[in-house]
Amino acid sequence: MTELPIRIDEEQCTKCTLCVQACPFDAISMEKKQFPYIDLEKCTLCGACVEACKFEAISIKEKAAAKAEDLDAYKDVWVFVEQHEGKINSVTYELLGEGRKLADDLGMDLCAVMLGSGVSDKADELTSRGADKVYLVDKPELEYFQDEPYARVPVKLVEDYKPNIFLCGATTIGRSLVSRVAVAAHVGLTADCTELAIDPETKQLLQTRPAFGGNIMATIISPNARPQMATVRHKVMKEAEPRAGRKGEVLIQEIAQDLLTSRTKRLKFVQEIESTVNIAEADIIVSGGRGLQKPENFSIVRELAEALGAGVGASRAAVDADWIPYSHQVGQTGKTVCPKLYIACGISGQIQHLAGMSSADVIVAINKDPDAPIFKVATYGIVGDLFEIVPMLTNEFRKILGN
Ligand SMILES: Cc1cc2nc3c(=O)[nH]c(=O)nc-3n(C[C@H](O)[C@H](O)[C@H](O)COP(=O)(O)OP(=O)(O)OC[C@H]3O[C@@H](n4cnc5c(N)ncnc54)[C@H](O)[C@@H]3O)c2cc1C
């Protein structure tokens, strides 16, 4: 008989129902009021009931480390395709670019996993950018992102096809989805990687990410579990270029209807009004920091950004002070950006800010403190008062660019 992953000790259990109340997935019920019953279809083994039980009556079987032959059954490099209303997020192309290298090093296929409604015509775009196979789940229920079905479907595909590596963008959607998939697959997840590589000897995925506030780079491996799962930040890796005529296999997946249900429903989608240019995609960014002194002064940064057709960025200090919404924050806990030109106004350049912008092609820093750390990464440094310099730059750019 197969041993259940979670069990309730009948002798210890007092039928107090604390576990029923604690379960966030509604997976435990009192069977005819006799004894708690766990619905394994709903249970995610999250452990909330184990913690809630005062009588130590519930236990979860720890998953044993996988054997080498089990790991060998896991093939291919998978990339989760993030799309909104049929438009593929460019982080997907970055993952395909990186995934291609990993798949080649392993001698495996690169596969894209796309969920959505009416998106089948997008598969060619993925194969032209390096995918050998596209697992396509095209269902009306997947029209827009919802946590439950969007996590259940990849879990099912992982069970069926056993990928070796599963990559996802470290975006709002990616972070929400992939953590659920990792929990359900009982594997670890390395979030926010900045570098991925294959160890030539062990063939394991080397997942490198900043640790301890960005002061060290840690390389993480998952030797005992598959798939090896990682999220990668937007703009850290180069996009795979499309190659005309490159073809791949499109595998349409039929998914049981019960996996597509959701307890939540989207009422409406509200586009953020504030942000004019999405900084993650912008070629030019003008950013403001605490040196702006008060929220009204962000107008100086916005005017320069407008003159240049740029996006507006901010340091965390400015965001924390409520001068500008979080979507503008650049840095370790904000967005990673890689524009052609980054102008930092009144930003000191702490390591956590640099983590999000130091790969910009040209960095211009305006700061009144000549010892500010931002000058160490700046291509051009202007030491002076931003309230004089930034409006001067705006006027000059307006004259030159004619707007
Ligand atoms: C775990 C963690 C995560 C973090 N994540 C992020 C992140 O994602 N992004 C981020 O930005 N920060 C992040 N931080 C915060 C970071 O450490 C800094 O506190 C923050 O970046 C400082 O913002 P700032 O440069 O605007 O402010 P300050 O460090 O206060 O710098 C203001 C600068 O403005 C200059 N200045 C003042 N007046 C003028 C003037 N009139 N003209 C010209 N220059 C002037 C000053 O000389 C100074 O250099 C994080 C911190 C932690 C601990």
Ligand as a Chemical Component Dictionary entry (heavy atoms), coordinates in Angstrom:
data_LIG
# 
_chem_comp.id                   LIG 
_chem_comp.type                 NON-POLYMER 
_chem_comp.pdbx_formal_charge   0 
_chem_comp.three_letter_code    LIG 
# 
loop_
_chem_comp_atom.comp_id 
_chem_comp_atom.atom_id 
_chem_comp_atom.alt_atom_id 
_chem_comp_atom.type_symbol 
_chem_comp_atom.charge 
_chem_comp_atom.model_Cartn_x 
_chem_comp_atom.model_Cartn_y 
_chem_comp_atom.model_Cartn_z 
_chem_comp_atom.pdbx_ordinal 
LIG C1  C1  C 0 17.548 44.901 1.781  1  
LIG C2  C2  C 0 17.594 46.271 1.180  2  
LIG C3  C3  C 0 17.116 46.455 -0.084 3  
LIG C4  C4  C 0 17.183 47.712 -0.683 4  
LIG N1  N1  N 0 16.723 47.876 -1.963 5  
LIG C5  C5  C 0 16.885 49.061 -2.563 6  
LIG C6  C6  C 0 16.476 49.264 -3.924 7  
LIG O1  O1  O 0 15.911 48.376 -4.564 8  
LIG N2  N2  N 0 16.696 50.455 -4.484 9  
LIG C7  C7  C 0 17.286 51.500 -3.812 10 
LIG O2  O2  O 0 17.454 52.580 -4.403 11 
LIG N3  N3  N 0 17.648 51.345 -2.533 12 
LIG C8  C8  C 0 17.453 50.167 -1.893 13 
LIG N4  N4  N 0 17.796 50.053 -0.586 14 
LIG C9  C9  C 0 18.139 51.266 0.177  15 
LIG C10 C10 C 0 19.575 51.729 -0.045 16 
LIG O3  O3  O 0 20.417 51.090 0.864  17 
LIG C11 C11 C 0 19.662 53.244 0.172  18 
LIG O4  O4  O 0 19.161 53.562 1.434  19 
LIG C12 C12 C 0 18.907 54.076 -0.864 20 
LIG O5  O5  O 0 19.249 53.648 -2.158 21 
LIG C13 C13 C 0 19.269 55.541 -0.680 22 
LIG O6  O6  O 0 18.526 56.320 -1.548 23 
LIG P1  P1  P 0 19.081 57.726 -2.031 24 
LIG O7  O7  O 0 20.366 57.521 -2.733 25 
LIG O8  O8  O 0 17.989 58.395 -2.748 26 
LIG O9  O9  O 0 19.255 58.502 -0.660 27 
LIG P2  P2  P 0 20.588 58.960 0.112  28 
LIG O10 O10 O 0 21.493 57.788 0.338  29 
LIG O11 O11 O 0 20.107 59.709 1.267  30 
LIG O12 O12 O 0 21.297 59.895 -0.929 31 
LIG C14 C14 C 0 20.831 61.145 -1.311 32 
LIG C15 C15 C 0 21.926 61.786 -2.146 33 
LIG O13 O13 O 0 21.476 63.012 -2.652 34 
LIG C16 C16 C 0 22.572 63.911 -2.649 35 
LIG N5  N5  N 0 22.013 65.277 -2.640 36 
LIG C17 C17 C 0 21.315 65.880 -1.648 37 
LIG N6  N6  N 0 20.926 67.111 -2.027 38 
LIG C18 C18 C 0 21.388 67.281 -3.300 39 
LIG C19 C19 C 0 21.326 68.363 -4.224 40 
LIG N7  N7  N 0 20.658 69.480 -3.957 41 
LIG N8  N8  N 0 21.933 68.208 -5.405 42 
LIG C20 C20 C 0 22.606 67.065 -5.714 43 
LIG N9  N9  N 0 22.708 66.024 -4.865 44 
LIG C21 C21 C 0 22.093 66.125 -3.672 45 
LIG C22 C22 C 0 23.349 63.560 -1.405 46 
LIG O14 O14 O 0 24.708 63.986 -1.524 47 
LIG C23 C23 C 0 23.220 62.047 -1.380 48 
LIG O15 O15 O 0 24.315 61.422 -2.018 49 
LIG C24 C24 C 0 17.736 48.802 0.022  50 
LIG C25 C25 C 0 18.211 48.595 1.321  51 
LIG C26 C26 C 0 18.152 47.359 1.880  52 
LIG C27 C27 C 0 18.690 47.159 3.268  53 
# 
loop_
_chem_comp_bond.comp_id 
_chem_comp_bond.atom_id_1 
_chem_comp_bond.atom_id_2 
_chem_comp_bond.value_order 
_chem_comp_bond.pdbx_ordinal 
LIG C1  C2  SING 1  
LIG C2  C3  SING 2  
LIG C2  C26 DOUB 3  
LIG C3  C4  DOUB 4  
LIG C4  N1  SING 5  
LIG C4  C24 SING 6  
LIG N1  C5  DOUB 7  
LIG C5  C6  SING 8  
LIG C5  C8  SING 9  
LIG C6  O1  DOUB 10 
LIG C6  N2  SING 11 
LIG N2  C7  SING 12 
LIG C7  O2  DOUB 13 
LIG C7  N3  SING 14 
LIG N3  C8  DOUB 15 
LIG C8  N4  SING 16 
LIG N4  C9  SING 17 
LIG N4  C24 SING 18 
LIG C9  C10 SING 19 
LIG C10 O3  SING 20 
LIG C10 C11 SING 21 
LIG C11 O4  SING 22 
LIG C11 C12 SING 23 
LIG C12 O5  SING 24 
LIG C12 C13 SING 25 
LIG C13 O6  SING 26 
LIG O6  P1  SING 27 
LIG P1  O7  DOUB 28 
LIG P1  O8  SING 29 
LIG P1  O9  SING 30 
LIG O9  P2  SING 31 
LIG P2  O10 DOUB 32 
LIG P2  O11 SING 33 
LIG P2  O12 SING 34 
LIG O12 C14 SING 35 
LIG C14 C15 SING 36 
LIG C15 O13 SING 37 
LIG C15 C23 SING 38 
LIG O13 C16 SING 39 
LIG C16 N5  SING 40 
LIG C16 C22 SING 41 
LIG N5  C17 SING 42 
LIG N5  C21 SING 43 
LIG C17 N6  DOUB 44 
LIG N6  C18 SING 45 
LIG C18 C19 SING 46 
LIG C18 C21 DOUB 47 
LIG C19 N7  SING 48 
LIG C19 N8  DOUB 49 
LIG N8  C20 SING 50 
LIG C20 N9  DOUB 51 
LIG N9  C21 SING 52 
LIG C22 O14 SING 53 
LIG C22 C23 SING 54 
LIG C23 O15 SING 55 
LIG C24 C25 DOUB 56 
LIG C25 C26 SING 57 
LIG C26 C27 SING 58 
# 
